[in-house]
Structure formats: structure tokens, C-alpha cells
Amino acid sequence: MRSDRPSGTGVIIVSLLIAALLEVVPFPEAINWIRPEWMLLVLVYWVLALPRRIGVLWGFGVGLYYDVLVGATLGQWGLAFALGAYVMLAAYKRMRVFTSLQQCAVVFLLIGTVSLLAYSVQESVGRTSYPPYTILYASFTSALFWRPVCAVLRWVQLRFLVR
């Protein structure tokens, strides 16, 4: 008999740690700017799949971890990920009924907005080393990877009974 108690927090954390590993895998410098935002993709999936469990606080915590991981200004990605989680919480019912192409477009816009917010924080403290239009490249590749990430994480959710 299945209980309605939340379970699978460890699986969620492991999926985020795997995404963190993908964030720091070395890429050639020439194509590093197209690296998908893996942690944000995984966070968005879990917000959509479990909106009563995963929310803004998780977004802030994952963002702070990402700040430490990449050596960014502390709180810059925390704020940005919290905003992304908030937007997904506000729109998760609509997002669930969108077609694949519509979901990819929403993910593109969400990741672009979150990255632009983080870029603005970096710009305000004088730590930018790349032009702002490069945000679009990572947002686009993240949108391309959205459906495969959803498929893998859905399988993980069903396999390990994450609820």
C-alpha cells in the first residue's frame, strides 16, 4: 500500500548533485558559452513535478550551492533560482498542459530571464567577463535539452517513487 507521505528527498538531492557535476565538467573554451543550465533545468523539473514540496526555498538553496560551485557573488544565483522557482510555481498548471514546443519556449524564456538577473548582479559588482547576448546561447541549448531531461527525471521519479 502506498502512503501519501513525501518521499524521495535523497533522490532529488542526488539528481541536483549530478546536475552540479554536469555544470563543472570541462568544455573546450570555444564552446563553453553554449553549456546548458543543468541545475536550473533539474530544479524546474522538480518544481513542476512536486509543486507542494519543491519551491522558492529549494530554489534559493540550490542557487546558493551553485554560487559556491562556480565561485560567483554569493546570493546572485540564489536570488535568480528563487525567482525561477517562483515563476514555475505560479505557472505550473499551465506548463503541464503545454505542448513540448511550448514548454521549450517557456524554459528558454525562464532560463534567459534568470540568467539575465544573475548577469545584472554580476554587472553591478563589476565581475562580468562576457557580453550579455551570450546568455541566449545557453538558454537555447537548455531549451533543447528540456524534453530529454524531463524524460530522464520522470523515469527516475517513477522508478524511485518520488512524491
Beta strands, then each sheet from edge to edge (+ up, - down):
end
